[in-house]
Amino acid sequence: MTRMKIKYTEASQNYSRIIAGVMRWGQWGAQFSSSQYQAMIAACIEHGITTFDHADIYGDYTTEAEFGVAFKEMDVSREDIQLITKCGIRMLSANRPLNKIKSYDQSKAYIIQSVEQSLKNLHTDYIDLLLIHRPSALMQAAEVAEAFTELKAAGKVLDFGVSNFTTHQFALLHSHFPLVTNQLELSPLCLESLSDGTLDHLQLHKIKPQAWSPLAGAQMFTQQESLADTERIMRLQSVCGDYDWTLAQMAYLFLLHHPSIISPVLGTSKAERLSEVINALHIEITDEQWYEIWTASTGKEVA
Protein backbone atom coordinates (compact mmCIF):
# COMPACT_ATOMS: atom_id res chain seq x y z
CA MET A 1 0.00 0.00 0.00
CA THR A 2 1.33 3.44 -0.90
CA ARG A 3 2.01 5.60 2.14
CA MET A 4 0.12 8.92 2.14
CA LYS A 5 2.39 11.86 1.45
CA ILE A 6 2.40 14.61 4.07
CA LYS A 7 3.39 18.12 3.07
CA TYR A 8 5.63 19.52 5.78
CA THR A 9 5.82 23.17 6.71
CA GLU A 10 9.43 24.11 6.14
CA ALA A 11 11.60 25.85 8.69
CA SER A 12 13.32 29.00 7.48
CA GLN A 13 16.56 27.05 7.01
CA ASN A 14 17.35 23.83 5.14
CA TYR A 15 18.86 21.56 7.79
CA SER A 16 20.76 18.46 6.73
CA ARG A 17 18.82 15.22 7.23
CA ILE A 18 21.69 13.91 9.33
CA ILE A 19 22.88 16.24 12.09
CA ALA A 20 26.34 16.26 13.68
CA GLY A 21 26.10 16.33 17.47
CA VAL A 22 29.20 17.97 18.95
CA MET A 23 28.67 17.09 22.62
CA ARG A 24 31.52 14.58 22.69
CA TRP A 25 33.96 16.55 20.57
CA GLY A 26 35.24 18.66 23.44
CA GLN A 27 35.86 18.27 27.17
CA TRP A 28 33.09 15.68 27.61
CA GLY A 29 34.68 13.28 25.16
CA ALA A 30 37.42 13.41 22.55
CA GLN A 31 38.93 16.71 23.78
CA PHE A 32 39.65 17.84 20.23
CA SER A 33 42.38 20.30 19.47
CA SER A 34 41.41 23.16 17.16
CA SER A 35 42.83 21.31 14.16
CA GLN A 36 40.87 18.20 15.09
CA TYR A 37 37.66 20.24 15.29
CA GLN A 38 38.42 21.56 11.81
CA ALA A 39 39.09 18.09 10.43
CA MET A 40 35.83 16.76 11.85
CA ILE A 41 33.81 19.74 10.60
CA ALA A 42 35.33 19.29 7.13
CA ALA A 43 34.58 15.55 7.15
CA CYS A 44 30.96 16.21 8.08
CA ILE A 45 30.54 18.78 5.32
CA GLU A 46 32.18 16.41 2.82
CA HIS A 47 29.52 13.83 3.70
CA GLY A 48 26.70 16.35 3.30
CA ILE A 49 26.24 16.82 7.04
CA THR A 50 26.05 20.59 7.32
CA THR A 51 24.01 21.01 10.53
CA PHE A 52 25.86 21.02 13.86
CA ASP A 53 24.08 20.51 17.18
CA HIS A 54 25.39 22.35 20.26
CA ALA A 55 24.23 23.25 23.74
CA ASP A 56 25.60 26.02 25.92
CA ILE A 57 26.45 23.54 28.70
CA TYR A 58 28.48 21.09 26.58
CA GLY A 59 32.01 20.60 27.84
CA ASP A 60 31.20 22.53 31.03
CA TYR A 61 30.32 25.57 28.91
CA THR A 62 33.44 25.29 26.71
CA THR A 63 32.58 23.35 23.54
CA GLU A 64 30.73 26.14 21.73
CA ALA A 65 33.74 28.45 22.04
CA GLU A 66 36.21 25.75 20.96
CA PHE A 67 34.10 25.00 17.88
CA GLY A 68 33.70 28.70 17.15
CA VAL A 69 37.44 29.40 17.23
CA ALA A 70 38.13 26.41 14.96
CA PHE A 71 35.42 27.23 12.44
CA LYS A 72 36.43 30.89 12.25
CA GLU A 73 39.78 29.84 10.80
CA MET A 74 38.27 27.54 8.16
CA ASP A 75 37.66 28.45 4.55
CA VAL A 76 33.95 27.63 4.83
CA SER A 77 31.17 30.16 4.47
CA ARG A 78 28.90 30.58 7.50
CA GLU A 79 25.93 30.34 5.13
CA ASP A 80 27.01 26.81 4.13
CA ILE A 81 26.39 25.38 7.60
CA GLN A 82 23.57 25.52 10.15
CA LEU A 83 24.16 25.92 13.87
CA ILE A 84 21.78 24.56 16.49
CA THR A 85 22.24 25.35 20.15
CA LYS A 86 20.25 24.83 23.32
CA CYS A 87 19.76 26.77 26.52
CA GLY A 88 17.72 26.72 29.70
CA ILE A 89 19.80 24.49 31.98
CA ARG A 90 21.84 26.06 34.77
CA MET A 91 24.54 23.50 35.45
CA LEU A 92 26.95 23.26 38.36
CA SER A 93 30.30 24.20 36.89
CA ALA A 94 33.46 26.06 37.79
CA ASN A 95 32.70 28.10 34.67
CA ARG A 96 29.39 29.25 36.19
CA PRO A 97 30.24 29.83 39.88
CA LEU A 98 26.94 31.63 40.59
CA ASN A 99 24.92 28.48 39.88
CA LYS A 100 24.15 26.94 43.30
CA ILE A 101 22.44 23.76 42.07
CA LYS A 102 21.54 22.23 38.74
CA SER A 103 18.25 23.82 37.74
CA TYR A 104 16.26 25.15 34.82
CA ASP A 105 15.91 28.80 33.90
CA GLN A 106 13.62 29.72 31.04
CA SER A 107 13.05 33.35 31.88
CA LYS A 108 13.18 35.86 29.04
CA ALA A 109 16.31 37.47 30.46
CA TYR A 110 18.16 34.16 30.78
CA ILE A 111 17.25 32.95 27.28
CA ILE A 112 18.42 36.20 25.70
CA GLN A 113 21.57 36.24 27.81
CA SER A 114 22.32 32.65 26.80
CA VAL A 115 21.87 33.42 23.11
CA GLU A 116 24.15 36.46 23.32
CA GLN A 117 26.84 34.26 24.89
CA SER A 118 26.38 31.55 22.27
CA LEU A 119 26.69 34.09 19.47
CA LYS A 120 29.95 35.28 20.99
CA ASN A 121 31.21 31.73 21.54
CA LEU A 122 30.42 30.58 18.01
CA HIS A 123 31.73 33.76 16.34
CA THR A 124 28.50 34.24 14.43
CA ASP A 125 25.80 36.87 13.99
CA TYR A 126 22.93 34.39 14.14
CA ILE A 127 21.88 30.98 15.41
CA ASP A 128 19.94 28.94 12.89
CA LEU A 129 17.93 26.99 15.47
CA LEU A 130 17.56 27.57 19.22
CA LEU A 131 16.12 24.81 21.42
CA ILE A 132 14.91 24.93 25.00
CA HIS A 133 17.03 22.09 26.33
CA ARG A 134 14.61 20.47 28.77
CA PRO A 135 11.10 21.28 29.97
CA SER A 136 10.80 23.17 33.24
CA ALA A 137 7.92 22.73 35.66
CA LEU A 138 8.06 26.51 36.07
CA MET A 139 8.08 27.39 32.38
CA GLN A 140 5.93 30.39 31.53
CA ALA A 141 5.19 29.87 27.88
CA ALA A 142 4.22 33.47 27.20
CA GLU A 143 7.53 34.71 28.58
CA VAL A 144 9.52 32.18 26.53
CA ALA A 145 7.57 33.33 23.48
CA GLU A 146 8.48 36.94 24.24
CA ALA A 147 12.17 36.02 24.24
CA PHE A 148 11.79 34.10 20.98
CA THR A 149 9.91 36.97 19.35
CA GLU A 150 12.59 39.48 20.33
CA LEU A 151 15.44 37.26 19.17
CA LYS A 152 13.78 36.55 15.82
CA ALA A 153 12.96 40.22 15.23
CA ALA A 154 16.63 41.08 15.86
CA GLY A 155 17.78 38.40 13.41
CA LYS A 156 19.78 36.66 16.12
CA VAL A 157 17.86 33.36 15.87
CA LEU A 158 16.08 32.12 12.75
CA ASP A 159 14.13 29.08 14.01
CA PHE A 160 13.01 27.83 17.41
CA GLY A 161 12.23 24.46 18.95
CA VAL A 162 12.52 22.34 22.06
CA SER A 163 14.23 19.21 23.29
CA ASN A 164 12.83 16.42 25.47
CA PHE A 165 9.34 17.97 25.70
CA THR A 166 6.23 15.85 26.16
CA THR A 167 3.29 16.27 23.81
CA HIS A 168 1.44 18.61 26.17
CA GLN A 169 4.54 20.66 27.02
CA PHE A 170 5.24 21.08 23.32
CA ALA A 171 1.63 22.03 22.59
CA LEU A 172 1.66 24.65 25.35
CA LEU A 173 4.69 26.50 23.99
CA HIS A 174 3.71 25.93 20.35
CA SER A 175 0.40 27.67 21.06
CA HIS A 176 2.37 30.84 21.93
CA PHE A 177 5.13 30.65 19.31
CA PRO A 178 5.64 28.41 16.23
CA LEU A 179 8.20 25.66 16.88
CA VAL A 180 9.98 23.71 14.14
CA THR A 181 11.19 20.61 16.02
CA ASN A 182 11.27 18.56 19.19
CA GLN A 183 14.62 16.83 19.74
CA LEU A 184 13.91 13.50 21.45
CA GLU A 185 15.79 10.48 22.70
CA LEU A 186 14.93 7.80 20.17
CA SER A 187 16.62 4.58 19.05
CA PRO A 188 15.87 0.86 18.71
CA LEU A 189 16.47 0.68 22.48
CA CYS A 190 14.39 3.76 23.36
CA LEU A 191 10.93 3.43 21.83
CA GLU A 192 8.72 5.56 24.09
CA SER A 193 8.22 8.40 21.59
CA LEU A 194 6.88 5.88 19.08
CA SER A 195 4.06 4.75 21.34
CA ASP A 196 3.23 7.66 23.67
CA GLY A 197 1.80 9.95 20.99
CA THR A 198 4.81 12.27 20.73
CA LEU A 199 5.64 11.53 17.09
CA ASP A 200 1.95 11.38 16.18
CA HIS A 201 1.45 14.86 17.60
CA LEU A 202 4.42 16.22 15.65
CA GLN A 203 3.07 14.71 12.43
CA LEU A 204 -0.31 16.28 13.15
CA HIS A 205 1.39 19.68 13.17
CA LYS A 206 3.72 18.77 10.26
CA ILE A 207 6.81 19.23 12.43
CA LYS A 208 9.93 17.16 11.82
CA PRO A 209 11.55 15.63 14.94
CA GLN A 210 15.22 15.17 15.67
CA ALA A 211 16.56 12.10 17.47
CA TRP A 212 19.43 12.33 19.92
CA SER A 213 21.36 9.20 20.94
CA PRO A 214 20.23 7.23 17.86
CA LEU A 215 22.64 4.44 18.82
CA ALA A 216 21.39 4.43 22.43
CA GLY A 217 24.64 5.86 23.73
CA ALA A 218 26.55 2.93 22.18
CA GLN A 219 24.63 0.46 24.41
CA MET A 220 24.16 -1.83 21.42
CA PHE A 221 27.92 -2.27 21.16
CA THR A 222 28.83 -2.87 24.81
CA GLN A 223 28.58 -5.76 27.23
CA GLN A 224 25.19 -5.74 28.94
CA GLU A 225 24.81 -6.32 32.68
CA SER A 226 21.48 -8.17 32.60
CA LEU A 227 20.51 -11.32 30.72
CA ALA A 228 17.41 -9.60 29.35
CA ASP A 229 19.46 -6.77 27.84
CA THR A 230 22.00 -9.23 26.42
CA GLU A 231 19.22 -11.23 24.77
CA ARG A 232 17.72 -8.02 23.37
CA ILE A 233 20.99 -7.11 21.67
CA MET A 234 21.34 -10.65 20.34
CA ARG A 235 17.88 -10.43 18.77
CA LEU A 236 18.82 -7.16 17.08
CA GLN A 237 22.10 -8.67 15.87
CA SER A 238 20.13 -11.55 14.37
CA VAL A 239 18.01 -9.13 12.33
CA CYS A 240 21.19 -7.43 11.08
CA GLY A 241 22.58 -10.79 10.05
CA ASP A 242 19.52 -11.53 7.95
CA TYR A 243 20.07 -8.40 5.85
CA ASP A 244 23.82 -7.85 6.07
CA TRP A 245 23.38 -4.61 8.04
CA THR A 246 25.69 -3.36 10.74
CA LEU A 247 24.04 -2.56 14.08
CA ALA A 248 24.58 1.14 13.45
CA GLN A 249 22.99 0.94 9.99
CA MET A 250 20.01 -0.88 11.46
CA ALA A 251 19.53 1.86 14.07
CA TYR A 252 19.65 4.60 11.45
CA LEU A 253 17.34 2.72 9.07
CA PHE A 254 14.85 2.28 11.90
CA LEU A 255 14.69 6.05 12.42
CA LEU A 256 14.90 7.12 8.78
CA HIS A 257 12.03 4.88 7.71
CA HIS A 258 9.54 6.48 10.08
CA PRO A 259 6.99 8.74 8.32
CA SER A 260 7.59 11.68 10.67
CA ILE A 261 10.89 12.35 8.82
CA ILE A 262 13.27 12.00 11.78
CA SER A 263 16.72 13.58 11.63
CA PRO A 264 19.25 11.52 13.64
CA VAL A 265 21.72 13.57 15.69
CA LEU A 266 25.01 11.69 15.55
CA GLY A 267 27.01 11.35 18.74
CA THR A 268 30.26 10.23 17.14
CA SER A 269 33.58 12.05 17.25
CA LYS A 270 35.13 9.70 14.67
CA ALA A 271 35.07 10.76 11.03
CA GLU A 272 35.26 7.16 9.81
CA ARG A 273 31.80 6.51 11.29
CA LEU A 274 30.10 9.10 9.06
CA SER A 275 29.95 6.94 5.93
CA GLU A 276 27.88 4.32 7.73
CA VAL A 277 25.01 6.67 8.43
CA ILE A 278 25.21 8.38 5.02
CA ASN A 279 25.02 4.96 3.34
CA ALA A 280 21.84 4.29 5.31
CA LEU A 281 20.18 7.18 3.48
CA HIS A 282 20.44 5.13 0.30
CA ILE A 283 19.02 1.88 1.71
CA GLU A 284 15.28 1.34 1.61
CA ILE A 285 13.60 -1.01 4.02
CA THR A 286 10.05 -2.33 4.08
CA ASP A 287 7.49 -1.80 6.82
CA GLU A 288 7.82 -5.50 7.62
CA GLN A 289 11.57 -5.13 8.14
CA TRP A 290 10.93 -2.11 10.39
CA TYR A 291 8.65 -4.27 12.52
CA GLU A 292 11.30 -6.97 12.65
CA ILE A 293 13.53 -4.43 14.39
CA TRP A 294 10.66 -3.38 16.69
CA THR A 295 9.90 -7.00 17.57
CA ALA A 296 13.56 -7.78 18.21
CA SER A 297 13.81 -4.79 20.54
CA THR A 298 10.62 -5.44 22.50
CA GLY A 299 10.94 -9.21 22.50
CA LYS A 300 7.32 -9.71 21.49
CA GLU A 301 5.06 -9.48 18.49
CA VAL A 302 2.79 -6.52 18.01
CA ALA A 303 -0.73 -7.11 19.36
Backbone torsions as a table, in degrees:
resi	resn	phi	psi	omega
1	MET	NA	135.6	-180.0
2	THR	-74.2	129.5	179.8
3	ARG	-74.4	135.9	-179.8
4	MET	-63.1	134.3	178.6
5	LYS	-80.7	134.7	177.6
6	ILE	-112.0	128.0	176.4
7	LYS	-85.0	120.0	-176.5
8	TYR	-95.4	137.5	173.3
9	THR	-70.9	123.9	-175.0
10	GLU	-81.5	142.9	169.2
11	ALA	-69.5	171.0	-177.9
12	SER	-70.6	-20.9	179.9
13	GLN	-113.8	154.7	173.6
14	ASN	-94.9	101.3	-179.6
15	TYR	-86.7	144.3	179.5
16	SER	-66.8	146.9	-177.9
17	ARG	-61.3	-36.6	174.6
18	ILE	-102.4	133.7	-175.6
19	ILE	-114.5	137.3	178.0
20	ALA	-88.9	114.3	174.7
21	GLY	-86.2	127.9	-173.0
22	VAL	-100.2	5.8	-172.1
23	MET	-54.3	-38.7	-175.9
24	ARG	-96.7	10.9	178.9
25	TRP	-80.0	-28.0	-173.2
26	GLY	-104.5	-133.9	-171.7
27	GLN	-66.2	-20.4	179.1
28	TRP	-90.6	13.8	-177.9
29	GLY	-166.0	-106.5	-170.7
30	ALA	-73.9	-17.7	-178.8
31	GLN	53.0	53.8	-179.1
32	PHE	-57.8	143.8	163.8
33	SER	-78.5	170.9	-179.8
34	SER	-60.6	-39.4	179.8
35	SER	-67.7	-33.0	178.3
36	GLN	-71.5	-37.8	172.1
37	TYR	-56.4	-47.8	-177.1
38	GLN	-61.8	-41.1	-179.8
39	ALA	-64.8	-40.4	-179.5
40	MET	-71.2	-40.1	176.0
41	ILE	-59.5	-46.6	-179.2
42	ALA	-62.5	-41.0	179.1
43	ALA	-63.6	-41.3	177.8
44	CYS	-60.8	-49.4	-178.6
45	ILE	-61.0	-40.1	178.8
46	GLU	-59.6	-32.7	179.3
47	HIS	-89.2	5.7	179.1
48	GLY	84.1	11.7	178.2
49	ILE	-96.8	99.4	-172.9
50	THR	-108.8	-3.2	-178.6
51	THR	-105.5	129.9	-174.8
52	PHE	-120.4	127.5	-173.6
53	ASP	-102.5	117.0	-179.9
54	HIS	-115.9	173.6	162.7
55	ALA	-149.1	148.5	-177.1
56	ASP	-58.7	-31.9	-174.5
57	ILE	-81.5	-13.3	-173.7
58	TYR	-57.7	137.0	-179.7
59	GLY	65.5	34.1	-175.0
60	ASP	54.6	48.5	177.3
61	TYR	68.7	29.4	-178.1
62	THR	-119.5	-23.4	-168.8
63	THR	-68.8	-38.7	176.8
64	GLU	-54.1	-48.7	-175.9
65	ALA	-66.6	-39.1	178.3
66	GLU	-63.4	-44.5	177.0
67	PHE	-61.4	-45.2	-177.6
68	GLY	-60.5	-43.5	178.4
69	VAL	-63.0	-43.4	-178.8
70	ALA	-65.8	-45.9	-176.8
71	PHE	-66.8	-34.7	-178.9
72	LYS	-57.5	-31.5	-177.1
73	GLU	-90.1	0.4	-178.4
74	MET	-91.2	153.8	177.8
75	ASP	-89.9	59.8	179.9
76	VAL	-131.6	131.0	179.9
77	SER	-71.2	139.3	177.2
78	ARG	-57.3	-33.3	-178.2
79	GLU	-70.5	-12.1	-179.0
80	ASP	-89.4	-5.3	176.8
81	ILE	-128.1	165.3	176.3
82	GLN	-125.9	133.2	-178.3
83	LEU	-110.0	124.0	172.4
84	ILE	-106.1	137.9	168.1
85	THR	-142.2	164.7	-176.1
86	LYS	-127.3	154.9	176.5
87	CYS	-148.9	173.9	176.2
88	GLY	115.3	-9.7	176.2
89	ILE	-103.8	128.1	169.3
90	ARG	-97.9	112.6	-174.5
91	MET	-105.6	145.2	173.0
92	LEU	-67.0	121.5	-176.6
93	SER	-162.0	145.8	174.0
94	ALA	-61.6	-23.3	179.0
95	ASN	-82.3	-5.9	174.9
96	ARG	-136.7	69.4	-172.2
97	PRO	-63.6	-17.6	-180.0
98	LEU	-81.6	-10.5	178.4
99	ASN	-79.3	115.6	-175.6
100	LYS	-82.1	-37.4	177.9
101	ILE	-141.8	165.7	172.9
102	LYS	-72.4	126.8	-176.8
103	SER	-154.3	177.3	177.9
104	TYR	-111.2	141.4	177.6
105	ASP	-138.2	109.5	-178.9
106	GLN	-121.7	31.6	174.3
107	SER	-71.1	157.2	178.7
108	LYS	-58.0	-45.0	-177.8
109	ALA	-61.8	-41.9	-176.7
110	TYR	-70.6	-40.8	179.1
111	ILE	-60.9	-47.2	-179.2
112	ILE	-65.4	-41.6	177.2
113	GLN	-60.8	-42.1	-179.7
114	SER	-63.8	-41.9	179.6
115	VAL	-64.9	-43.2	178.7
116	GLU	-58.5	-40.2	179.2
117	GLN	-68.6	-39.8	179.0
118	SER	-65.1	-39.6	177.0
119	LEU	-59.6	-42.7	178.6
120	LYS	-65.6	-45.8	-179.0
121	ASN	-60.0	-43.5	-172.9
122	LEU	-88.1	-0.1	179.6
123	HIS	53.2	51.9	-178.3
124	THR	-140.2	160.5	178.3
125	ASP	-91.2	-14.3	-177.1
126	TYR	-152.0	151.5	171.0
127	ILE	-101.9	132.6	179.6
128	ASP	-70.1	-43.4	-176.3
129	LEU	-143.5	123.3	176.8
130	LEU	-107.7	130.7	178.3
131	LEU	-116.4	139.7	165.1
132	ILE	-76.5	122.0	-163.8
133	HIS	-67.1	-45.3	177.5
134	ARG	-145.0	151.4	-179.6
135	PRO	-70.5	140.9	177.7
136	SER	-108.7	139.1	175.5
137	ALA	-63.7	-18.9	-177.7
138	LEU	-104.6	11.5	-178.1
139	MET	-62.2	129.4	172.0
140	GLN	-105.4	103.5	-171.1
141	ALA	-57.7	-39.1	-179.1
142	ALA	-63.7	-36.7	180.0
143	GLU	-72.2	-39.5	175.4
144	VAL	-60.6	-42.7	179.1
145	ALA	-62.4	-36.1	176.5
146	GLU	-61.9	-43.6	178.7
147	ALA	-62.9	-45.4	179.5
148	PHE	-60.8	-44.2	-178.8
149	THR	-61.0	-43.0	-179.8
150	GLU	-66.6	-42.6	-179.3
151	LEU	-67.2	-38.6	178.9
152	LYS	-69.1	-41.7	179.8
153	ALA	-61.9	-32.5	-180.0
154	ALA	-83.3	-4.9	-179.3
155	GLY	75.0	14.9	-177.1
156	LYS	-85.9	-24.1	175.2
157	VAL	-138.0	135.0	-176.1
158	LEU	-94.1	-41.4	-179.1
159	ASP	-131.6	159.7	-176.0
160	PHE	-136.7	147.3	177.7
161	GLY	-159.6	-164.2	-178.2
162	VAL	-139.6	172.2	177.2
163	SER	-138.5	133.9	175.1
164	ASN	68.9	21.9	179.3
165	PHE	-85.9	142.8	171.6
166	THR	-73.9	171.8	179.4
167	THR	-57.0	-46.9	-176.6
168	HIS	-71.6	-36.8	177.0
169	GLN	-64.2	-41.7	177.6
170	PHE	-62.7	-47.0	-177.2
171	ALA	-61.1	-37.8	179.6
172	LEU	-60.6	-51.8	-178.1
173	LEU	-70.7	-38.0	-179.4
174	HIS	-63.2	-26.8	178.4
175	SER	-71.4	-18.9	179.4
176	HIS	-99.7	-28.8	-176.5
177	PHE	-155.0	136.0	-176.8
178	PRO	-68.8	125.0	179.5
179	LEU	-105.0	149.8	-176.4
180	VAL	-109.7	-9.1	178.2
181	THR	-163.9	161.4	167.1
182	ASN	-128.5	116.7	-178.9
183	GLN	-89.3	118.4	-169.3
184	LEU	-123.2	153.6	170.1
185	GLU	-77.5	121.9	-174.5
186	LEU	-156.6	128.1	-179.4
187	SER	-165.7	174.9	175.3
188	PRO	-62.2	-14.2	176.8
189	LEU	-104.2	-3.0	179.6
190	CYS	-134.8	94.9	-168.2
191	LEU	-106.9	1.9	-170.5
192	GLU	-56.0	-41.4	-176.4
193	SER	-65.2	-19.8	180.0
194	LEU	-80.2	-18.4	-174.3
195	SER	-123.0	-8.9	-176.8
196	ASP	-98.1	7.1	177.4
197	GLY	93.6	-5.7	-175.8
198	THR	-62.9	-51.0	-179.0
199	LEU	-69.9	-32.8	176.5
200	ASP	-62.1	-42.2	-179.5
201	HIS	-65.0	-40.4	178.7
202	LEU	-65.1	-40.7	176.9
203	GLN	-62.9	-38.2	178.5
204	LEU	-56.6	-38.5	-178.9
205	HIS	-96.9	9.8	177.4
206	LYS	55.6	46.1	-178.6
207	ILE	-115.3	129.9	-176.2
208	LYS	-88.2	124.5	178.9
209	PRO	-81.0	160.6	169.7
210	GLN	-117.0	149.1	-176.1
211	ALA	-120.4	112.4	174.4
212	TRP	-89.5	155.4	-176.6
213	SER	55.2	52.6	-178.2
214	PRO	-65.9	-17.3	175.7
215	LEU	-104.4	18.7	177.7
216	ALA	56.7	42.1	179.2
217	GLY	59.5	33.2	179.5
218	ALA	68.3	15.1	179.6
219	GLN	-61.5	-28.9	-178.3
220	MET	-70.3	-13.6	-174.6
221	PHE	-111.3	4.5	-175.7
222	THR	-119.0	159.8	178.0
223	GLN	-64.0	128.3	-178.5
224	GLN	-91.3	146.7	-177.0
225	GLU	-79.4	-34.9	-176.2
226	SER	-102.9	154.0	177.9
227	LEU	-63.9	-38.8	-179.0
228	ALA	-62.1	-42.3	179.4
229	ASP	-68.6	-38.2	177.6
230	THR	-62.3	-44.0	179.5
231	GLU	-65.7	-35.3	178.3
232	ARG	-62.1	-45.8	179.2
233	ILE	-65.3	-38.0	179.0
234	MET	-63.9	-38.2	177.5
235	ARG	-64.7	-41.4	178.0
236	LEU	-66.0	-39.3	177.5
237	GLN	-62.7	-35.3	179.2
238	SER	-64.9	-40.9	176.5
239	VAL	-61.8	-44.2	178.6
240	CYS	-58.3	-42.1	-179.4
241	GLY	-62.7	-33.1	179.5
242	ASP	-66.3	-26.3	-174.2
243	TYR	-121.9	7.4	179.8
244	ASP	59.7	38.7	173.9
245	TRP	-97.4	153.1	164.8
246	THR	-82.0	163.9	177.4
247	LEU	-60.3	-39.6	179.8
248	ALA	-65.0	-45.0	178.2
249	GLN	-58.4	-43.3	179.3
250	MET	-58.5	-43.4	-179.2
251	ALA	-62.6	-43.7	179.7
252	TYR	-67.4	-42.2	179.3
253	LEU	-61.0	-38.1	179.1
254	PHE	-59.9	-41.5	179.4
255	LEU	-76.9	-44.3	-174.2
256	LEU	-67.7	-25.1	-178.4
257	HIS	-77.1	-18.8	-174.7
258	HIS	-67.4	140.0	-175.1
259	PRO	-68.4	-10.7	179.0
260	SER	-77.6	-2.0	178.8
261	ILE	60.6	66.5	-178.7
262	ILE	-77.7	137.2	172.6
263	SER	-104.7	110.5	177.0
264	PRO	-68.1	137.8	175.2
265	VAL	-101.9	108.8	-174.9
266	LEU	-70.5	142.5	178.1
267	GLY	-103.6	1.5	-172.4
268	THR	-77.0	151.9	171.0
269	SER	-115.4	15.4	-177.4
270	LYS	-115.0	118.1	-176.3
271	ALA	-60.4	-32.2	-177.3
272	GLU	-67.5	-14.8	179.1
273	ARG	-83.6	-10.7	-173.3
274	LEU	-69.2	-37.1	-177.6
275	SER	-60.5	-34.4	-176.6
276	GLU	-61.2	-44.2	-179.3
277	VAL	-75.5	-36.9	178.5
278	ILE	-64.1	-39.2	177.3
279	ASN	-61.4	-32.6	-179.9
280	ALA	-64.5	-25.2	178.1
281	LEU	-64.9	-21.0	-175.7
282	HIS	-105.3	9.4	177.5
283	ILE	-109.4	127.0	177.2
284	GLU	-102.1	135.8	175.2
285	ILE	-118.7	161.4	178.9
286	THR	-91.3	164.8	175.1
287	ASP	-59.5	-37.7	-180.0
288	GLU	-63.0	-42.3	177.4
289	GLN	-63.8	-38.7	177.1
290	TRP	-58.7	-42.4	179.7
291	TYR	-73.0	-22.2	171.8
292	GLU	-63.5	-41.8	178.1
293	ILE	-65.6	-45.5	178.2
294	TRP	-56.8	-47.3	-177.4
295	THR	-66.2	-38.9	177.5
296	ALA	-63.8	-38.7	-179.4
297	SER	-69.7	-46.2	-176.0
298	THR	-80.8	-23.2	-178.4
299	GLY	79.7	12.0	178.8
300	LYS	-152.4	155.4	177.7
301	GLU	-70.4	156.9	173.4
302	VAL	-66.3	156.4	-175.7
303	ALA	-64.7	NA	NA
